[in-house]
Amino acid sequence: MQTGRILARIACRASPACHSQRLMFGTLQGTGRVAVRMPTVPEKLNMPTVPEKRKGDSPPKLVRKTWGHKAEGPTFTSKYEIENRKSQIEGAGNGLWACEDIPAGIRLRRVSVEDGSLLRFGSEEELRATGWDIDDSVNYGIGHHKDPQGIYFLNPGTTMNHADKTRDAAIRYIHDEEGAIELWSIKDIEAGEEMFNDYSVDFGRCEWYDTMQQERGNIPLAWLEETINKAYSMPTVPEKLNMLKVPEKRKGYSPPKLVRKTWGHKPEGPTFTSKYKMEYRISQIQGAGDGSWACEDIPAGTRLRRVSIEDGSLVRFGSEEELRATGWDIDDSVNYGIGHHKDPSGIYFLNPGTTMNHADMTRDASVRYIHDEEGAIELWTIKDIKAGEEIFNNYSVDFGRCDWYDTLQQARGNIPLAWLEETINKEYLH
Protein backbone atom coordinates (compact mmCIF):
# COMPACT_ATOMS: atom_id res chain seq x y z
CA MET A 1 0.00 0.00 0.00
CA GLN A 2 1.09 3.55 -0.60
CA THR A 3 1.40 5.61 2.58
CA GLY A 4 3.81 8.38 1.66
CA ARG A 5 7.55 8.73 1.81
CA ILE A 6 8.05 8.30 5.54
CA LEU A 7 5.86 5.24 5.94
CA ALA A 8 7.40 3.86 2.79
CA ARG A 9 10.67 3.73 4.67
CA ILE A 10 9.47 2.08 7.88
CA ALA A 11 10.21 -1.45 9.00
CA CYS A 12 13.39 -3.01 7.68
CA ARG A 13 14.95 -4.06 4.42
CA ALA A 14 17.69 -5.57 6.45
CA SER A 15 18.79 -6.09 9.90
CA PRO A 16 21.05 -4.60 8.94
CA ALA A 17 20.81 -5.84 5.35
CA CYS A 18 17.45 -7.43 4.80
CA HIS A 19 14.75 -6.76 2.23
CA SER A 20 12.06 -7.11 4.84
CA GLN A 21 9.42 -5.22 6.77
CA ARG A 22 9.97 -2.01 4.84
CA LEU A 23 8.39 -3.92 1.98
CA MET A 24 4.99 -3.91 3.67
CA PHE A 25 4.86 -0.26 2.74
CA GLY A 26 5.78 -0.73 -0.91
CA THR A 27 9.51 -0.02 -1.00
CA LEU A 28 10.90 -3.25 -2.54
CA GLN A 29 9.84 -6.43 -4.23
CA GLY A 30 10.56 -9.87 -2.78
CA THR A 31 13.47 -11.61 -4.38
CA GLY A 32 12.34 -15.18 -3.92
CA ARG A 33 13.98 -18.09 -2.17
CA VAL A 34 17.74 -18.18 -1.87
CA ALA A 35 19.21 -21.06 0.09
CA VAL A 36 22.36 -20.32 2.03
CA ARG A 37 24.65 -22.98 3.40
CA MET A 38 27.12 -21.82 6.04
CA PRO A 39 30.54 -22.49 4.45
CA THR A 40 33.06 -24.74 6.14
CA VAL A 41 36.04 -23.39 4.23
CA PRO A 42 37.06 -19.85 5.13
CA GLU A 43 36.97 -17.44 2.26
CA LYS A 44 38.71 -14.12 2.05
CA LEU A 45 36.60 -11.05 2.58
CA ASN A 46 37.10 -8.75 -0.36
CA MET A 47 35.93 -5.66 1.50
CA PRO A 48 38.43 -3.19 2.90
CA THR A 49 37.90 -1.59 6.27
CA VAL A 50 37.22 2.12 6.35
CA PRO A 51 40.26 3.67 8.02
CA GLU A 52 40.00 6.05 10.94
CA LYS A 53 40.41 9.57 9.65
CA ARG A 54 43.70 11.14 10.73
CA LYS A 55 45.05 14.63 10.29
CA GLY A 56 46.11 15.14 6.69
CA ASP A 57 44.34 12.00 5.45
CA SER A 58 42.19 12.04 2.34
CA PRO A 59 38.63 10.74 2.65
CA PRO A 60 38.31 6.95 2.17
CA LYS A 61 38.12 5.69 -1.39
CA LEU A 62 34.85 4.40 -2.78
CA VAL A 63 33.80 1.24 -0.96
CA ARG A 64 31.56 -1.52 -2.27
CA LYS A 65 28.26 -1.38 -0.40
CA THR A 66 27.83 -4.16 2.13
CA TRP A 67 24.24 -5.11 1.32
CA GLY A 68 22.86 -7.23 -1.50
CA HIS A 69 25.33 -10.11 -1.07
CA LYS A 70 24.93 -13.71 0.05
CA ALA A 71 25.14 -14.56 3.74
CA GLU A 72 28.35 -16.54 3.58
CA GLY A 73 31.96 -16.32 4.64
CA PRO A 74 34.16 -17.24 7.61
CA THR A 75 32.27 -14.99 10.03
CA PHE A 76 29.29 -17.38 9.99
CA THR A 77 29.19 -20.64 11.95
CA SER A 78 29.58 -23.76 9.82
CA LYS A 79 27.71 -25.97 12.29
CA TYR A 80 24.14 -24.90 11.57
CA GLU A 81 22.44 -24.26 8.23
CA ILE A 82 20.17 -21.29 7.66
CA GLU A 83 18.59 -19.84 4.54
CA ASN A 84 17.09 -16.63 3.18
CA ARG A 85 13.53 -17.07 1.93
CA LYS A 86 10.17 -15.32 1.91
CA SER A 87 9.21 -14.04 5.36
CA GLN A 88 6.03 -15.11 7.12
CA ILE A 89 5.28 -11.38 7.49
CA GLU A 90 3.03 -10.45 4.61
CA GLY A 91 4.77 -8.10 2.19
CA ALA A 92 8.04 -8.17 4.14
CA GLY A 93 10.18 -9.87 1.48
CA ASN A 94 12.85 -12.33 2.59
CA GLY A 95 13.63 -13.33 6.16
CA LEU A 96 16.17 -15.60 7.84
CA TRP A 97 15.09 -19.20 8.51
CA ALA A 98 16.59 -22.15 10.39
CA CYS A 99 17.10 -25.26 8.27
CA GLU A 100 17.71 -27.40 11.34
CA ASP A 101 17.21 -27.20 15.10
CA ILE A 102 19.46 -24.57 16.69
CA PRO A 103 19.69 -24.59 20.50
CA ALA A 104 19.83 -21.46 22.64
CA GLY A 105 23.31 -20.16 23.40
CA ILE A 106 24.81 -20.68 19.93
CA ARG A 107 27.02 -18.00 18.42
CA LEU A 108 25.83 -17.81 14.82
CA ARG A 109 28.19 -15.07 13.70
CA ARG A 110 31.01 -12.76 14.79
CA VAL A 111 31.98 -9.64 12.83
CA SER A 112 34.75 -7.17 13.56
CA VAL A 113 36.31 -3.99 12.23
CA GLU A 114 39.67 -5.75 12.37
CA ASP A 115 38.85 -8.38 9.73
CA GLY A 116 36.68 -6.11 7.55
CA SER A 117 33.40 -7.89 8.30
CA LEU A 118 32.22 -4.80 10.18
CA LEU A 119 32.62 -1.29 8.74
CA ARG A 120 32.60 1.83 10.90
CA PHE A 121 32.01 5.45 9.91
CA GLY A 122 32.59 8.27 12.35
CA SER A 123 31.02 11.16 10.42
CA GLU A 124 28.68 12.05 7.59
CA GLU A 125 31.71 12.98 5.50
CA GLU A 126 33.20 9.50 5.84
CA LEU A 127 29.91 7.83 4.96
CA ARG A 128 29.33 10.01 1.91
CA ALA A 129 32.88 9.33 0.70
CA THR A 130 31.91 5.68 0.07
CA GLY A 131 29.61 6.76 -2.76
CA TRP A 132 26.71 4.85 -1.22
CA ASP A 133 23.10 5.98 -1.56
CA ILE A 134 22.42 7.69 1.78
CA ASP A 135 18.69 6.97 1.66
CA ASP A 136 19.34 3.29 0.98
CA SER A 137 21.92 3.05 3.76
CA VAL A 138 19.27 3.79 6.39
CA ASN A 139 18.13 0.18 5.99
CA TYR A 140 21.50 -1.24 7.03
CA GLY A 141 23.36 1.08 9.43
CA ILE A 142 23.32 0.20 13.14
CA GLY A 143 24.86 1.78 16.19
CA HIS A 144 27.26 0.01 18.57
CA HIS A 145 26.38 0.24 22.27
CA LYS A 146 30.03 0.83 23.18
CA ASP A 147 30.59 3.46 20.50
CA PRO A 148 27.67 5.90 20.08
CA GLN A 149 29.85 8.15 17.85
CA GLY A 150 30.03 5.64 14.99
CA ILE A 151 27.60 3.94 12.61
CA TYR A 152 28.33 0.33 11.64
CA PHE A 153 27.52 -1.93 8.70
CA LEU A 154 27.83 -5.73 8.80
CA ASN A 155 29.73 -7.02 5.77
CA PRO A 156 27.92 -8.82 4.29
CA GLY A 157 24.66 -7.85 5.98
CA THR A 158 22.49 -10.37 7.86
CA THR A 159 18.91 -10.56 6.58
CA MET A 160 16.56 -10.59 9.57
CA ASN A 161 13.17 -9.05 10.33
CA HIS A 162 12.19 -7.22 13.53
CA ALA A 163 10.47 -9.07 16.37
CA ASP A 164 7.39 -6.86 16.47
CA LYS A 165 4.84 -7.00 19.30
CA THR A 166 3.38 -10.23 17.90
CA ARG A 167 6.68 -12.14 17.77
CA ASP A 168 9.53 -13.13 20.09
CA ALA A 169 13.18 -12.48 19.31
CA ALA A 170 15.26 -15.59 18.69
CA ILE A 171 18.56 -13.82 18.03
CA ARG A 172 20.42 -11.19 20.07
CA TYR A 173 23.20 -8.89 18.86
CA ILE A 174 25.90 -8.73 21.53
CA HIS A 175 28.02 -5.56 21.81
CA ASP A 176 30.34 -6.63 24.65
CA GLU A 177 33.51 -5.94 22.67
CA GLU A 178 34.52 -2.66 21.07
CA GLY A 179 34.83 -2.96 17.29
CA ALA A 180 32.97 -6.27 17.17
CA ILE A 181 29.41 -7.62 17.25
CA GLU A 182 28.25 -11.19 17.81
CA LEU A 183 24.90 -12.81 16.96
CA TRP A 184 23.70 -15.38 19.49
CA SER A 185 20.56 -17.51 19.66
CA ILE A 186 18.67 -16.67 22.86
CA LYS A 187 16.07 -19.42 22.64
CA ASP A 188 15.79 -22.87 21.10
CA ILE A 189 14.97 -22.48 17.41
CA GLU A 190 13.23 -25.27 15.52
CA ALA A 191 13.96 -26.32 11.96
CA GLY A 192 11.71 -24.36 9.62
CA GLU A 193 11.31 -21.44 12.06
CA GLU A 194 11.88 -17.85 10.98
CA MET A 195 14.37 -15.98 13.16
CA PHE A 196 13.77 -12.44 14.42
CA ASN A 197 15.71 -9.93 16.49
CA ASP A 198 14.62 -6.88 18.48
CA TYR A 199 15.83 -3.74 16.71
CA SER A 200 15.34 -1.44 19.70
CA VAL A 201 17.49 -3.66 21.92
CA ASP A 202 20.09 -4.84 19.41
CA PHE A 203 20.81 -1.66 17.47
CA GLY A 204 22.37 1.35 19.16
CA ARG A 205 21.74 4.98 18.27
CA CYS A 206 24.24 7.34 16.66
CA GLU A 207 23.29 11.00 16.97
CA TRP A 208 24.90 12.43 13.83
CA TYR A 209 23.70 9.54 11.65
CA ASP A 210 20.18 9.48 13.10
CA THR A 211 19.83 13.24 12.69
CA MET A 212 21.04 13.08 9.08
CA GLN A 213 18.58 10.32 8.19
CA GLN A 214 15.64 11.86 10.03
CA GLU A 215 16.20 15.18 8.26
CA ARG A 216 15.88 13.26 4.99
CA GLY A 217 12.56 11.75 6.09
CA ASN A 218 14.08 8.36 6.91
CA ILE A 219 13.76 6.28 10.10
CA PRO A 220 16.98 4.62 11.34
CA LEU A 221 16.72 0.96 12.37
CA ALA A 222 17.17 1.71 16.09
CA TRP A 223 14.07 3.94 15.98
CA LEU A 224 11.80 1.59 14.03
CA GLU A 225 10.15 -0.46 16.77
CA GLU A 226 7.53 2.13 17.74
CA THR A 227 6.66 2.82 14.10
CA ILE A 228 6.42 -0.86 13.20
CA ASN A 229 4.24 -1.69 16.20
CA LYS A 230 1.88 1.17 15.36
CA ALA A 231 1.43 -0.41 11.93
CA TYR A 232 -0.12 -3.47 13.58
CA SER A 233 -3.70 -2.83 14.69
CA MET A 234 -3.89 -6.09 16.64
CA PRO A 235 -4.91 -5.23 20.21
CA THR A 236 -5.81 -8.85 21.07
CA VAL A 237 -2.42 -10.43 20.38
CA PRO A 238 -0.20 -11.28 23.35
CA GLU A 239 2.28 -8.56 24.23
CA LYS A 240 5.89 -9.41 23.47
CA LEU A 241 7.87 -10.26 26.61
CA ASN A 242 9.96 -7.27 27.66
CA MET A 243 13.43 -8.40 28.58
CA LEU A 244 16.31 -6.68 30.38
CA LYS A 245 19.91 -7.43 29.61
CA VAL A 246 22.04 -8.32 32.62
CA PRO A 247 25.17 -6.31 31.91
CA GLU A 248 27.96 -8.49 33.21
CA LYS A 249 30.12 -10.15 30.54
CA ARG A 250 30.87 -13.85 30.93
CA LYS A 251 33.75 -15.93 29.67
CA GLY A 252 33.15 -17.32 26.20
CA TYR A 253 30.88 -14.47 25.11
CA SER A 254 27.76 -16.32 26.21
CA PRO A 255 24.59 -14.33 25.51
CA PRO A 256 23.39 -12.19 28.43
CA LYS A 257 20.71 -13.41 30.78
CA LEU A 258 17.27 -11.94 30.24
CA VAL A 259 14.73 -10.94 32.91
CA ARG A 260 11.14 -9.75 32.62
CA LYS A 261 9.85 -6.25 33.17
CA THR A 262 9.38 -5.47 36.85
CA TRP A 263 5.71 -4.56 37.05
CA GLY A 264 2.51 -6.60 36.81
CA HIS A 265 3.54 -9.28 39.32
CA LYS A 266 2.24 -10.37 42.73
CA PRO A 267 3.64 -8.84 45.96
CA GLU A 268 5.57 -11.91 46.98
CA GLY A 269 9.12 -13.11 47.36
CA PRO A 270 11.95 -12.94 49.90
CA THR A 271 12.10 -9.12 49.87
CA PHE A 272 8.65 -8.88 51.50
CA THR A 273 8.15 -9.51 55.22
CA SER A 274 6.69 -12.95 55.96
CA LYS A 275 5.06 -11.73 59.18
CA TYR A 276 2.32 -9.58 57.66
CA LYS A 277 0.33 -10.28 54.54
CA MET A 278 -0.83 -7.68 52.02
CA GLU A 279 -2.40 -7.92 48.59
CA TYR A 280 -2.99 -5.92 45.40
CA ARG A 281 -6.61 -5.22 44.45
CA ILE A 282 -8.68 -2.39 43.03
CA SER A 283 -8.08 0.90 44.82
CA GLN A 284 -10.77 2.87 46.66
CA ILE A 285 -9.70 5.82 44.48
CA GLN A 286 -11.86 5.80 41.39
CA GLY A 287 -9.81 5.28 38.22
CA ALA A 288 -6.56 4.66 40.12
CA GLY A 289 -6.22 0.98 39.23
CA ASP A 290 -4.89 -1.42 41.86
CA GLY A 291 -3.66 -0.42 45.29
CA SER A 292 -1.91 -2.15 48.21
CA TRP A 293 -4.17 -3.48 50.98
CA ALA A 294 -3.42 -4.88 54.45
CA CYS A 295 -4.81 -8.37 55.00
CA GLU A 296 -4.24 -8.11 58.77
CA ASP A 297 -3.40 -5.46 61.37
CA ILE A 298 0.11 -4.07 60.88
CA PRO A 299 1.67 -1.93 63.63
CA ALA A 300 3.68 1.22 63.04
CA GLY A 301 7.44 0.72 62.81
CA THR A 302 7.26 -2.48 60.74
CA ARG A 303 9.60 -3.01 57.83
CA LEU A 304 7.38 -4.39 55.07
CA ARG A 305 10.06 -4.75 52.44
CA ARG A 306 13.72 -4.24 51.57
CA VAL A 307 14.99 -4.16 47.97
CA SER A 308 18.54 -3.79 46.68
CA ILE A 309 20.54 -3.73 43.48
CA GLU A 310 22.75 -6.46 44.91
CA ASP A 311 20.01 -9.10 45.01
CA GLY A 312 18.25 -7.93 41.82
CA SER A 313 15.11 -6.72 43.58
CA LEU A 314 16.01 -3.13 42.62
CA VAL A 315 16.96 -2.27 39.04
CA ARG A 316 18.85 0.93 38.20
CA PHE A 317 19.30 2.78 34.88
CA GLY A 318 21.74 5.63 34.45
CA SER A 319 20.67 6.91 31.04
CA GLU A 320 17.87 6.92 28.48
CA GLU A 321 19.90 4.52 26.34
CA GLU A 322 20.09 1.96 29.15
CA LEU A 323 16.36 2.23 29.81
CA ARG A 324 15.42 1.89 26.15
CA ALA A 325 17.70 -1.14 25.80
CA THR A 326 15.28 -3.11 28.00
CA GLY A 327 12.61 -2.94 25.32
CA TRP A 328 10.12 -1.72 27.92
CA ASP A 329 7.28 0.61 26.96
CA ILE A 330 8.63 4.05 27.94
CA ASP A 331 5.17 5.51 28.47
CA ASP A 332 4.18 2.61 30.72
CA SER A 333 7.40 2.83 32.71
CA VAL A 334 6.45 6.31 33.98
CA ASN A 335 4.09 4.60 36.45
CA TYR A 336 6.92 2.66 38.11
CA GLY A 337 10.23 4.53 37.88
CA ILE A 338 11.36 6.36 41.03
CA GLY A 339 14.45 8.36 41.95
CA HIS A 340 16.77 7.51 44.85
CA HIS A 341 17.58 10.39 47.22
CA LYS A 342 21.23 9.32 47.37
CA ASP A 343 21.59 8.90 43.60
CA PRO A 344 19.81 11.60 41.55
CA SER A 345 21.56 10.44 38.35
CA GLY A 346 19.70 7.12 38.19
CA ILE A 347 16.11 5.92 37.89
CA TYR A 348 15.08 2.85 39.89
CA PHE A 349 12.43 0.14 39.53
CA LEU A 350 11.41 -2.18 42.36
CA ASN A 351 11.42 -5.81 41.20
CA PRO A 352 8.65 -6.82 41.47
CA GLY A 353 7.03 -3.41 41.70
CA THR A 354 4.97 -2.31 44.70
CA THR A 355 1.51 -1.10 43.66
CA MET A 356 0.66 1.80 45.95
CA ASN A 357 -1.29 5.00 45.40
CA HIS A 358 -0.44 8.53 46.54
CA ALA A 359 -1.71 9.91 49.83
CA ASP A 360 -3.49 12.97 48.48
CA MET A 361 -4.79 15.83 50.65
CA THR A 362 -7.78 13.70 51.75
CA ARG A 363 -5.69 10.72 52.91
CA ASP A 364 -2.79 9.99 55.28
CA ALA A 365 0.38 8.15 54.29
CA SER A 366 0.81 4.89 56.18
CA VAL A 367 4.08 3.76 54.57
CA ARG A 368 7.38 5.56 54.02
CA TYR A 369 10.13 4.71 51.52
CA ILE A 370 13.52 4.95 53.27
CA HIS A 371 16.60 5.86 51.17
CA ASP A 372 19.28 5.71 53.88
CA GLU A 373 21.46 3.24 52.00
CA GLU A 374 22.88 3.61 48.50
CA GLY A 375 21.60 0.92 46.15
CA ALA A 376 18.76 -0.06 48.48
CA ILE A 377 15.28 1.10 49.52
CA GLU A 378 13.16 0.00 52.48
CA LEU A 379 9.40 0.34 53.05
CA TRP A 380 8.36 1.01 56.65
CA THR A 381 4.94 1.57 58.21
CA ILE A 382 4.65 5.01 59.89
CA LYS A 383 1.26 4.43 61.53
CA ASP A 384 -0.87 1.54 62.68
CA ILE A 385 -2.70 -0.05 59.74
CA LYS A 386 -5.91 -2.02 60.19
CA ALA A 387 -6.84 -5.21 58.33
CA GLY A 388 -8.75 -4.31 55.16
CA GLU A 389 -7.22 -0.81 54.99
CA GLU A 390 -5.66 0.50 51.78
CA ILE A 391 -2.02 1.52 52.17
CA PHE A 392 -0.79 4.86 50.81
CA ASN A 393 2.54 6.69 50.60
CA ASN A 394 3.52 10.28 49.82
CA TYR A 395 5.03 10.42 46.33
CA SER A 396 6.68 13.81 46.69
CA VAL A 397 8.46 12.75 49.89
CA ASP A 398 9.28 9.14 49.04
CA PHE A 399 10.34 9.40 45.40
CA GLY A 400 13.40 11.31 44.28
CA ARG A 401 13.77 13.18 41.02
CA CYS A 402 16.07 12.21 38.16
CA ASP A 403 16.71 14.96 35.63
CA TRP A 404 17.31 12.94 32.43
CA TYR A 405 14.39 10.57 33.16
CA ASP A 406 11.97 13.34 34.18
CA THR A 407 12.85 15.32 31.04
CA LEU A 408 12.34 12.23 28.87
CA GLN A 409 8.91 11.52 30.31
CA GLN A 410 7.74 15.14 30.37
CA ALA A 411 8.74 15.52 26.72
CA ARG A 412 6.39 12.61 25.96
CA GLY A 413 3.52 14.26 27.87
CA ASN A 414 3.91 12.04 30.94
CA ILE A 415 4.23 13.05 34.60
CA PRO A 416 6.91 11.20 36.63
CA LEU A 417 5.79 9.90 40.03
CA ALA A 418 7.90 12.42 41.95
CA TRP A 419 6.02 15.26 40.21
CA LEU A 420 2.48 13.89 40.59
CA GLU A 421 1.43 15.37 43.95
CA GLU A 422 0.65 18.85 42.62
CA THR A 423 -1.35 17.45 39.70
CA ILE A 424 -3.34 15.07 41.92
CA ASN A 425 -4.09 17.72 44.52
CA LYS A 426 -5.38 20.09 41.83
CA GLU A 427 -8.05 17.52 41.03
CA TYR A 428 -9.46 17.98 44.52
CA LEU A 429 -9.53 21.76 44.28
CA HIS A 430 -11.90 21.88 41.30
N, C-alpha and C positions, 0 to 999 in steps of 0.2 A: 504494500500500500504506500501511497505517497503522502508524506506528512511534513514536507519541508526540509530545508537543509540540515537543521540541527538534529531532528529526529532521524533523518536519513543517516546520521553518523553514530547513532547510539548502538549499544551492544557491542559485539566484538567481531572483527574479522580474524583476529588472532589473539592468542593469549601467550606470548605476544605476537603470534604470526598466524592467526587462524581466520579463514573466511567463514565467519560464524554468525553470532547473533545480530551483527549489524545488518545482515541480509534480510532480517524480518522487516526492515524498513526500506527495502528496495535499493541497496547499494551495490550488491554483487550478485552473480549467478553461481549456483552450486557447480562444482567441478567434477562431481561424480566420485566413484569409489577408487581410491588409490591405496593398495596394500603396501605396508611398510614392514620390512623385517629388520629388526635390530641387527646390525652387522657384527660379526665376530672378529673380523680383521680390521684393525685400525686403518683409517684412511686420512691422508693429510688434509687439513683444512686449508682451503685456498683463499681464505679471507684474512687480510692484514688487520692488525689492531689499529685503532686510531690513537696516535701518540698524544701524550699530554703536551699541551702547548707551552713552549718555553720562550723566553725573551729572545727575539730575533728570528724565531721560527716562522716559516710560511704555513698557511693553513694546510690541513691534510689534503692529499690528493683525492680525486674521486674514488669512492669506495662502492663496490657492488652491494646493492641493497640486500639485507639479510632475509627478507621474506620471499615466499614463492618457490622455495626449494624443498626437496624431500627431507623427511625427518630421519636422517641417517648420519653416521659418523661415529668416531670413538668416544664422543661425550655421552652417548646413549648406552644403557645396559644391554648386554647381549643375551641375558638370561631369559627375558620375557618378551614376547612378541606383541606388538600393538599395531594398529592400522588407522589410517585416515579414511573415513567414509561419512556418508550423509548423516548429519546429526538427527537425533530424535526430536529436536526443537524445530517446529515447523518454520520453514523459510530461513533457517540459520546456517545453511550450507554444510560444510564438512565439520566433523568433530573427531575426537580422539577416542578410540575404542580398544578394549582389551581383547586379545585373541585367545588368551588362556587365563586361568586364575592367577591373580597377583595378590599375595598377602600384604597386610599392613606392615609398614616399616621397611619397605624396599626403596632404595635409592634408584630412581629410574634414569636420572640424568644429572651430570655436573658440568657447569659451564664456567669459564673464567676469562678474565681480561688477558691473563698471561698466555693462554694458548690460542687466543683469537676467537673462541667460541662465545665470547661476550664482549660487545663493543660499548664503550663509554664515551659520552660527549658532555663536556662541561659548560657549553655555552651555545647560544643560537648560532653564532658564527661558525663554530666547529660543525654543527649539524648541517647547516646550509652548504658548507664546503664539500660535503659528500656528493651533492648533486641530486639527492633524493627528493621526492615529492613530499613537501612538508605536510600537506593534508593527508596523504596516504600513511605517513609515518605515525600518525596518531593512533593507528590500529595496532602498533607493535612496540612502542616505547614504554618502558616500565621504570619506576624508580627503585633504588636500592635502599633498604631501611638503614644501612650504615653509612650512606652517602647521599644525603638529600640534595646535594649540589649537582649531581650528574643524572643523565638519563641513559638507560641501558637498553640494548637490543640483543636478544639471543640469536646466535648464528650457527645453524639455521634456526628459525623460529619454531616454537612448539605449538601446534594447532590444538586449542582447547577452549571450550565454551565456559561461560560463567555459571557458577552454581547459584541460580536465582532463588527466590524464596520458596520455590516448589521443589528444589533439588538439594542434595547434600554434596559437599565437596569430597572428592576422593583423593585429590592430590594437593599437596602444600608446597609452596615455594619457600625455601629456607635461606635466610640472609645472614647466617651466623658469621660468615667470613667476608671481609672486605675484598672486593674485586671478584667475587664468585657467588653463584647461586646454585642451589641444589633442588631437585624435584623429588619429593618423597611421597609414597602412598601412605595415607593416614587412616585407611580402613581397608578391610578385605574387599577386593574387587573380583567379580566373577567374570568368567569368559563371556564375551558378548555384551558386556556392560560399557556404556559410554562414561568416560571420565570427565569430571568437572573440577574446576578450582574456584576459589573465592577471590575475585579481583580486589575487593576492598581490603582484604587481609594480606594477600600475597604481593600486591604491587604498591610500592611506595610512591610518594608524591615528590615532585621536583618543581619548585616555584617558578623558575624562569621558563621551563618547558610547558608547564600547565598554563601559565599566563599567555604564552605565545599561541598555544592551540585554542584556548578559550576565546581569545581575541579574534581568531579566524572562524569562530562558530563551531569548533570541534570540541568533543568531550574526551579527555584523556582516560585511559583504561582505569586508573585508580579512582576515578570519579563516577564510573559507570553504574555501580550497583543501584544507587537510588533511582536513576533514570530507567534502568532495565526493570526493576521491580514495579515501578509505576506503570509500565507497559502491560503488566499482567493484572487484569481485573478479575482476580480469583480469590475473593475473601474467604472461601470455605476451605482452601487447601491448608495443610499443616504448616505452621511457621518453621522455617529452617532453624536448626539448633544454632544458637549463638555461642561461639567458642572463644576462649581466651588462651592465648599462648603463654605458657610458663617460660620465662625468659632464660633460665639457666641452660648453658650449652653442655652437652654430654659427649663423652668420648665416642668417636665413631660417627659423629654427625647424625645421630638418631633424630627422627622428627620430634618436635616439642610435644609435651603432653598438652591435652586440651581439656578445659573445664567449662561448665555451663555458665550462663549468665546468673547473677546472684539473686535476682528477685523471682517471686512466684513460687516459693517453696515454703513448706511448713516450718513453724518455729520450734525446731527440734535439733538435737545434736549436743555434743559435749560442751559447747560454749554457753549453753543455757543452764541455769540452776536446775537441779533435779528435785529440789525441795518444794517448789511452788509451780503449779501448772497454769499456763495461760494459753489462749488460742486466738486465731485470727477469724473474725466473722464480720458481717456488715456493720459499719459504724452507725452510731446514733445520729451522726451529722449527715443530713440528706445530701446525696450526691458525692460523698467523700470516699466511697468504696469501702474496703475492709479496714478495720481497726484492730488494736490489741485489747483483749479482754482478760480479766482475772477469773480463773475458775475456782479460786478459793481465797480466803482472806490472806493478804500479804502485808506484813508490818513495814513501817518506815525503816530505812537503814538496811534494806536487803539488796544484795547484789544479784540482779536478775541475769546478767550476762557479761562475759568478757570476750572481746574479739581482738585478734592481733594479726599482723602481717606474717609473723613467724610461723603460725600454725595454719595460715591460709584462710582464716575466717574473716580477714580484713584485706581487701584488695586496693592497692594504690596505683594511681596513674599520674605521671608528672607532666604530661603534655597532651594536646589534642591528638597528635599522631598515635600515641600509645593507646588512648581511649578508642580511637577509630579502628585500630588494628584488632580489637576484640570482635568486630563485626556486629556489636550491639546497636540497637536503634538509639541514635543520639537523643531524639525527642523523648523517648520513653525513659532514658536514663536520668532525665532531669528530676524524676520522682524519687530517686534513690541515692544520688551522689551527694556527699556531705564533705565539708572541709574539716580539717583537724586543727585545733587551736595552736598546736606546736609545729605545724607544718603547712603554712599558707600556700606553698607552691604545688601541693598535690591535692587531688580529689580522691575520696575514699568511698568504698562500697562494702557494707557489711555482707558477709557470705555465710548463711543465707541472710537476706535482708530482714529487718524488723519493721513490720507494718504498724505504724503508729501515727495518729493525727495530731495536729497542732492544738495546743491549749489556747484558744482564742480568748477574747476579753470576757466571754461568758463562762469559761471553764478554768479549772486549776490544773497545773501540771502535777502529775504524780510520780513521774520518772525524770531523772536527770542523766544526761550523757556526760561522763567524766573523761577529760582529755589530759590527765596528769602525766601520762607516759607516752613517749614518742613511739609510734607504730602500734599503738593499742588504744582501745576505747572500752569503757565500762558503763553499764547501765545500772543505776541505783534508784531504789524507791526513795522519795523525799517526803512521803506522807503515808499514812495507813490506807490501804486499798481494800475494799470489800469485795467478796465473791460476787461475780456478775457485773462488776463495774468496768467501764471502758477506761483504758489507760492512755493518758496524754503526756506530751512533752512540749517544751517551749522551743520552737525552731530557731528563733533569733538568738537564744542563749546557748543552745546545745550544738548548733551547726556552724562551723567556721565558714569563712568565705575564701574562695580561690579565684584569683583574678582571671587567669586564662580560661578556666571552665565557665565562670559566670558570664564572661564576655561572649563565649561561644554560644551558650544557651540563650542569652538575651538577644543576640543577633538573629536567632531563629524564632524569636517571639515567645520564648519560654521563660519562666521565673524560677531560678534555683531555690532550693528549700530554705537557705539562709536568708533569702530576701522576701519570703512569702508573708511574714507576719503583717506587714503594713497593708498588703493587698487583701488578706483575709479580714482584717479588722475593719477595713473600709466597707466590706459587705454588710457589716452589722450597724453601720452608721447611716445607711440609706433606708 
